[in-house]
Amino acid sequence: MKTMPLFLLLSLLLAACSEPASSPKVMADKAKEETPGAKDSSKNTGEQIPFDSAYIFSKDYLMGKFDPAKQPEFVRFGKPYADEEGYYLHRLTFEAFAKMYEAAKKDGIRLTIISATRPFTRQKSIWEAKWTGRRPVEGQNLAKAVKDPVERAKTILRYSSMPGTSRHHWGTDVDLNALENSYFEQGRGLKEYEWLQAHAAEYGFCQVYTAKGPKRPYGYEEEKWHWSYLPLARKLTALAKTELKDEDISGFAGAETATAIQVVEHYVLGINPECL
């Protein structure tokens, strides 16, 4: 019997060990390499983010210029998770919140969403009502009390975002239980806040607006009610840092103040460092 030449034997062994060009693994890796903006989701922490949903990583999405009711990644919900029907959140945010809600319930803690996704148009109506004085701010008609536009905008920005800059545009952020810090400083509200501080991170949530100080010198005042789902929101915050500009902020009364205030750096990015 003839002995197979060594070079031929080695060639056959190498071929046997190689992945066929048409194998699922090779084709998936090739598609990943050729897809613009594709990332290796196996390296992500937390939930798997659907990178093929390109609209999520667009400037229009960041600025809330879409209808959540028409987006396939958003879900509509109401009671018992919220105080009323008709709220929307990104699917991943809602699924994580539902788990947190059930865990809190077992510990005797009530978590109720009182605000969720707000598109540009809704944020515009809130902002302009305050800008024009139709809605008092801290008991004042700002149109009469604060004539300087930059100072008027800064007054509103203590607790309300300019349209196009709100994290509530993203479907990642929720307001819980009450809109007053004092509620969370005693009694039932204090127990709810202490539970969130101890456990919210286990479900991916972070309090984005903590008390201002050396680590957070700019931005909104403290909001103990405002919590953000980080596995998705961190990616959007990073996108805002590179893509969103003060000059993009327009389409509402007072928008001309955005550049002087540096609204992107000081407010969109002026969050709790632990949430970045």
C-alpha positions in Angstrom: 0.0 0.0 0.0 1.3 3.5 -0.9 2.0 6.1 1.8 0.2 9.4 1.3 2.7 12.3 0.8 3.2 14.4 3.9 2.3 17.7 2.3 -1.0 16.2 1.0 -1.9 14.9 4.5 -1.2 18.3 6.1 -3.4 20.0 3.5 -6.3 17.7 4.2 -6.0 18.2 7.9 -6.0 22.0 7.6 -9.0 21.9 5.3 -10.9 19.8 7.9 -10.1 22.2 10.7 -11.2 25.3 8.7 -14.8 26.7 8.8 -16.5 26.5 5.5 -17.0 29.9 3.9 -20.8 29.3 3.9 -21.1 28.1 7.5 -23.5 30.1 9.7 -20.7 31.4 12.0 -18.5 32.7 9.1 -21.5 34.3 7.4 -22.6 35.9 10.7 -19.1 37.3 11.4 -18.9 38.6 7.9 -22.2 40.3 8.1 -21.2 41.9 11.4 -18.0 43.2 9.9 -19.8 44.6 6.8 -22.7 46.2 8.7 -22.1 49.9 9.4 -22.2 50.6 13.1 -22.5 46.9 14.1 -21.1 46.0 17.4 -20.4 42.7 19.3 -23.4 42.4 21.6 -21.8 39.6 23.5 -19.6 42.2 25.1 -22.5 44.3 26.4 -23.6 44.1 30.0 -27.3 43.9 30.9 -29.9 43.5 28.2 -29.1 42.8 24.6 -29.7 46.0 22.7 -31.1 45.6 19.1 -28.4 47.3 17.1 -30.2 46.7 13.9 -32.9 49.1 15.0 -31.2 52.0 13.3 -33.8 54.6 14.2 -32.8 54.3 17.9 -29.3 55.7 17.1 -30.4 58.7 15.0 -30.5 62.4 16.0 -34.3 62.5 15.4 -34.7 59.8 18.0 -32.5 61.6 20.5 -34.6 64.7 20.0 -38.0 62.9 20.4 -39.0 63.6 16.8 -41.1 60.4 16.4 -44.3 58.9 17.5 -43.7 56.1 20.0 -47.1 54.6 19.1 -45.7 53.8 15.7 -42.4 52.4 16.8 -42.1 48.6 16.9 -39.7 48.7 19.9 -42.1 50.6 22.1 -44.9 49.2 24.2 -48.1 50.8 25.5 -49.0 50.2 29.1 -51.0 51.4 32.1 -52.2 50.1 35.5 -51.0 48.5 37.7 -47.5 49.8 36.6 -48.7 53.4 36.1 -51.3 55.8 37.5 -53.3 55.8 34.2 -53.4 54.1 30.8 -51.7 55.2 27.6 -48.0 55.5 28.6 -45.2 54.3 26.3 -41.7 53.0 27.0 -39.0 51.2 25.0 -39.7 47.5 25.3 -36.4 46.8 27.2 -37.1 49.6 29.7 -40.6 48.3 30.4 -39.6 44.7 30.8 -36.9 45.7 33.3 -39.3 48.0 35.2 -41.9 45.2 35.4 -39.4 43.0 37.1 -38.4 45.8 39.5 -42.1 46.5 40.2 -42.7 42.9 41.2 -39.6 42.8 43.4 -40.6 46.0 45.2 -44.2 44.7 45.7 -42.9 41.6 47.5 -41.1 44.0 49.9 -44.2 46.1 50.5 -43.0 48.9 48.2 -45.3 50.6 45.7 -43.7 51.9 42.5 -46.0 53.8 40.1 -45.0 55.4 36.9 -46.4 58.9 36.6 -44.5 60.0 33.5 -42.8 58.0 30.8 -42.0 58.7 27.1 -42.7 62.3 26.1 -42.0 63.1 22.4 -40.9 66.5 21.2 -44.4 67.8 20.6 -45.4 67.0 24.2 -42.3 68.6 25.7 -42.9 71.7 23.5 -46.3 72.2 25.0 -45.0 71.9 28.6 -42.1 74.3 27.9 -44.1 76.9 26.0 -46.8 77.0 28.7 -44.1 77.9 31.2 -42.3 80.3 28.8 -45.5 82.3 28.0 -46.8 82.3 31.6 -49.8 80.2 30.9 -48.4 77.7 33.5 -46.9 79.3 36.6 -43.3 78.3 37.6 -42.7 78.4 41.4 -45.8 80.6 41.6 -44.6 83.1 39.0 -45.8 84.1 35.5 -42.3 84.0 34.0 -43.3 86.1 31.0 -43.9 89.0 33.3 -41.5 88.2 36.2 -38.3 87.3 34.2 -37.9 89.4 31.1 -34.3 88.3 30.2 -34.8 85.3 27.9 -31.7 83.4 29.1 -32.6 83.8 32.8 -36.2 82.8 32.0 -35.0 79.6 30.3 -32.7 78.8 33.2 -35.6 79.2 35.6 -37.6 76.7 33.6 -34.6 74.4 33.3 -34.5 73.9 37.0 -36.9 71.0 36.5 -38.1 71.0 32.9 -36.2 70.2 29.7 -36.0 72.1 26.5 -37.8 70.2 23.7 -35.2 68.1 21.9 -33.0 67.7 25.0 -35.2 65.6 27.3 -34.2 62.0 28.4 -38.0 61.4 28.4 -37.8 61.4 24.6 -35.8 58.2 24.7 -38.2 55.7 26.2 -35.6 54.9 28.9 -36.7 57.2 31.7 -39.5 57.2 34.2 -40.9 59.5 36.9 -42.0 57.5 40.0 -44.7 58.1 42.6 -44.4 61.9 43.1 -42.8 65.1 41.6 -41.7 66.6 44.9 -38.4 65.8 46.7 -40.1 66.4 50.0 -42.4 63.3 49.4 -39.3 61.1 49.4 -37.9 62.5 52.6 -40.3 61.1 55.2 -42.8 58.3 55.8 -43.8 56.0 52.9 -42.0 58.1 50.3 -38.7 57.7 52.3 -39.1 53.9 52.4 -39.7 53.9 48.6 -36.6 56.0 47.9 -34.5 53.9 50.2 -35.6 50.8 48.4 -34.8 52.3 45.1 -31.3 53.4 46.3 -30.7 49.8 47.5 -32.2 47.8 44.6 -32.8 49.9 41.4 -29.4 49.2 40.1 -30.1 45.4 40.2 -32.6 46.1 37.4 -30.5 48.5 35.4 -32.0 51.8 36.8 -30.1 54.9 38.0 -31.1 58.2 39.5 -29.8 60.6 36.9 -30.4 63.9 38.7 -28.8 63.7 42.1 -28.0 66.7 44.3 -25.6 69.1 42.6 -22.1 69.5 43.8 -18.4 69.1 42.7 -19.2 65.9 40.8 -22.3 67.4 39.2 -22.0 71.1 39.0 -24.4 71.7 36.2 -27.9 70.6 35.1 -31.3 70.1 36.6 -32.0 70.2 40.3 -32.2 67.0 42.2 -35.1 64.7 41.2 -35.5 61.8 43.5 -38.4 60.5 41.3 -36.5 60.4 38.0 -34.9 57.0 37.1 -33.2 55.9 33.9 -32.7 52.4 32.4 -28.9 52.4 31.8 -28.4 49.5 29.4 -30.1 51.6 26.7 -29.8 55.1 28.1 -26.0 55.0 28.4 -25.7 54.3 24.7 -28.0 57.2 23.9 -26.1 59.6 26.3 -22.9 58.7 24.5 -24.6 59.4 21.1 -25.8 62.8 22.4 -22.3 63.7 23.4 -21.0 63.2 19.9 -24.0 64.1 17.7 -26.3 66.5 19.5 -25.3 70.2 19.2 -26.8 73.4 20.8 -27.5 74.6 17.3 -29.8 71.7 16.7 -32.2 72.8 19.4 -35.0 74.7 17.7 -38.7 74.9 16.9 -40.1 76.4 20.1 -40.3 79.7 21.9 -37.0 80.4 23.7 -35.0 78.0 21.6 -32.5 80.8 20.8 -31.2 80.6 24.3 -29.9 77.1 24.0 -26.4 78.1 22.7 -25.8 80.7 25.4 -26.8 78.2 28.1 -24.8 75.4 26.5 -27.8 73.2 27.0 -26.2 70.0 25.7 -23.1 70.1 27.9 -24.8 71.5 31.0 -28.1 69.7 30.9 -28.2 66.7 28.6 -24.8 65.6 29.8 -25.0 67.2 33.3 -26.1 64.0 35.0 -25.1 61.8 37.9 -21.6 60.5 37.0 -22.6 57.0 38.1 -25.2 57.0 35.3 -22.7 57.8 32.5 
